[in-house]
């Protein structure tokens, strides 16, 4: 469907532990992660880094990570 993107997979090692979607443009990108179970502190820290990378690739100055 035009304009609708499917969620990406969140990998921890070789295991899929959730999904993610990114929205926004301009100055800020919001990355929403939905875990299949509680995510470890290490995975959460890695997601912060990845959210900043997504924002940078999209030309945004700021990344906002939401974990559901």
Helices and strands as residue ranges (DSSP letters): E 8-12, E 15-25, E 28-35, H 41-57, E 62-67
